[in-house]
């Protein structure tokens, strides 16, 4: 699986506080079956992360991951608030591109990502029902961890993939679409979701 939303870089925002936090998130990601994870620190008024800081953090953490023997590819990115869009130069926006692909930015936009903890119920019944309604409306393209810590907001993509209730759609949300974003290819068609007893979602093309 590929996770295109995390706050794994230490000390840049409200995610990992230090290197040990970052390594703990990384270990959890690998244990969950994730092979690549995008570092997407907040880029907003209260966390005015620069592209220099993000890229430096990616380089330093990549070295730390290798030294720790953690087999996880670290990709660049940023979680950009709408009000920051007009304040950033084109060059800055390209450097914050999701997964290193300048065609995509992580904001409220055309591709919608839901948090794994909402899909599998870790954030409560209301969040889970909202995620299900978005899935039912075919508005979700990816599931991301939004990992901040190793607790409730841990990676957990495999549990969310299982909670979707359909293997094909789960793979599309956690592997196929994220890979297309990273590699710059066309988005693969959404698979039809088989109806299963006890699961309320019914997805169509």
C-alpha positions in Angstrom: 0.0 0.0 0.0 1.0 3.7 -0.5 0.0 6.3 2.1 -0.2 9.8 0.6 -1.1 11.7 3.8 1.0 11.7 7.0 2.6 14.1 9.5 5.7 12.0 9.9 8.3 14.7 9.7 9.5 15.6 13.2 8.9 19.0 14.7 7.3 20.7 11.7 3.6 20.7 12.8 1.3 18.9 15.2 2.4 15.5 14.1 5.6 13.7 15.1 7.3 15.7 17.9 10.8 14.3 17.4 12.7 11.7 15.5 11.7 8.8 17.8 8.0 9.7 17.1 8.8 9.7 13.3 10.5 6.3 13.5 7.6 4.9 15.5 5.1 6.0 12.9 7.4 4.5 10.2 7.6 1.2 11.9 3.9 1.1 12.3 3.5 1.9 8.6 5.8 -1.0 7.5 4.0 -3.4 9.9 0.8 -2.3 8.3 2.0 -3.2 4.8 2.9 0.2 3.6 5.8 0.5 1.2 5.8 4.3 0.6 4.5 7.2 2.6 4.2 10.9 1.8 5.4 13.5 4.3 2.6 16.1 4.1 3.2 18.6 6.9 0.6 21.4 7.4 1.2 24.5 5.3 -1.1 27.0 6.9 -1.1 30.1 9.1 -0.3 28.4 12.4 2.2 26.0 10.8 3.8 28.1 8.0 6.0 25.2 6.7 8.3 26.2 3.9 9.3 23.9 1.0 12.9 24.1 2.2 11.9 22.8 5.6 9.8 20.0 4.2 12.5 18.9 1.7 15.2 19.1 4.4 13.0 17.0 6.7 12.4 14.4 4.0 16.2 14.1 3.4 17.1 13.8 7.1 14.3 11.4 7.9 15.1 9.2 4.9 18.7 8.9 6.2 17.4 8.1 9.7 15.0 5.4 8.2 17.9 3.8 6.4 20.1 3.8 9.5 17.3 2.3 11.5 16.8 -0.5 8.9 13.2 0.6 8.2 12.3 -0.3 4.6 10.0 2.6 3.8 10.1 5.1 0.9 9.6 8.7 2.0 7.9 10.9 -0.5 7.6 14.8 -0.4 4.4 16.8 -0.2 2.4 19.2 1.9 -1.1 19.6 3.3 -1.9 23.1 2.0 -4.7 25.2 3.4 -6.8 27.1 0.8 -5.9 30.5 2.1 -2.2 29.7 1.5 -2.6 28.8 -2.1 -2.6 32.4 -3.4 0.4 33.3 -1.1 2.7 30.6 -2.4 4.6 30.9 -5.6 4.3 28.4 -8.4 7.7 27.1 -7.6 6.7 26.6 -3.9 3.5 24.8 -4.9 5.4 22.5 -7.2 7.9 21.6 -4.5 4.9 20.8 -2.2 3.4 18.5 -4.9 1.8 15.3 -3.5 4.2 12.4 -3.7 6.6 14.5 -5.9 4.1 14.7 -8.8 3.5 18.4 -9.8 0.0 17.5 -11.1 -1.4 17.0 -7.6 -1.6 19.1 -4.4 -3.1 17.9 -1.1 -5.9 20.4 -0.5 -9.8 20.4 -0.7 -9.8 19.6 -4.4 -10.8 17.2 -7.2 -9.4 14.1 -5.6 -10.8 13.4 -2.1 -9.0 11.5 0.6 -10.6 10.2 3.8 -8.8 9.4 7.0 -8.3 5.7 7.8 -9.5 6.2 11.4 -12.8 7.5 10.1 -13.4 4.5 7.8 -12.7 1.9 10.4 -14.5 3.7 13.3 -11.5 4.8 15.5 -12.8 8.3 15.3 -16.3 7.3 16.3 -19.6 6.3 14.8 -20.4 9.7 13.3 -17.1 10.0 11.5 -17.5 6.4 10.2 -21.0 7.1 8.9 -19.8 10.2 7.1 -17.0 8.3 5.5 -19.4 5.6 4.4 -21.7 8.2 2.8 -18.8 9.7 0.9 -17.8 6.3 -0.3 -21.4 5.5 -1.3 -21.5 8.7 -3.3 -18.3 7.7 -5.1 -16.6 10.9 -3.8 -13.6 9.1 -2.2 -10.5 8.4 -4.3 -8.0 7.5 -1.6 -7.7 6.5 2.1 -4.8 8.2 3.9 -3.6 7.6 7.4 -3.2 11.3 8.5 -0.8 9.7 11.0 0.2 12.1 13.7 1.2 9.6 16.5 1.3 5.9 17.1 -2.0 6.0 19.0 -5.5 6.6 17.7 -4.1 8.6 14.8 -1.7 5.8 13.9 -1.3 4.6 10.3 -3.9 1.8 10.2 -4.5 1.6 6.5 -4.9 -2.1 6.5 -7.8 -2.0 9.0 -9.5 0.8 7.0 -9.0 -1.2 3.8 -10.7 -4.2 5.4 -13.5 -1.9 6.8 -14.4 -0.9 3.3 -15.7 -4.5 2.9 -14.5 -5.1 -0.6 -11.0 -6.2 -1.6 -11.0 -4.6 -5.0 -12.2 -1.2 -3.9 -9.9 -1.3 -0.8 -6.9 -1.9 -3.1 -8.1 0.9 -5.4 -8.3 3.3 -2.5 -5.0 2.4 -0.8 -2.8 1.2 -3.6 -4.0 1.8 -7.2 -5.0 5.5 -7.0 -2.0 6.5 -4.8 0.4 4.8 -7.1 -1.1 6.6 -10.1 -0.7 9.9 -8.3 3.0 9.1 -7.5 3.8 7.8 -10.9 1.9 10.4 -12.9 -0.3 7.9 -14.7 -4.0 8.0 -15.4 -6.3 7.1 -12.5 -7.5 3.5 -12.8 -11.2 3.0 -13.1 -13.1 2.5 -9.9 -14.0 -1.1 -9.4 -17.6 -2.0 -8.7 -18.2 -2.9 -5.1 -19.9 -6.2 -4.5 -22.9 -6.0 -2.2 -22.4 -7.9 1.1 -24.8 -8.6 3.9 -24.5 -6.3 6.8 -22.7 -3.5 4.9 -24.7 -0.6 3.7 -22.5 0.7 0.9 -23.5 0.1 -2.7 -21.1 1.7 -5.1 -21.5 2.1 -8.8 -19.2 3.2 -11.6 
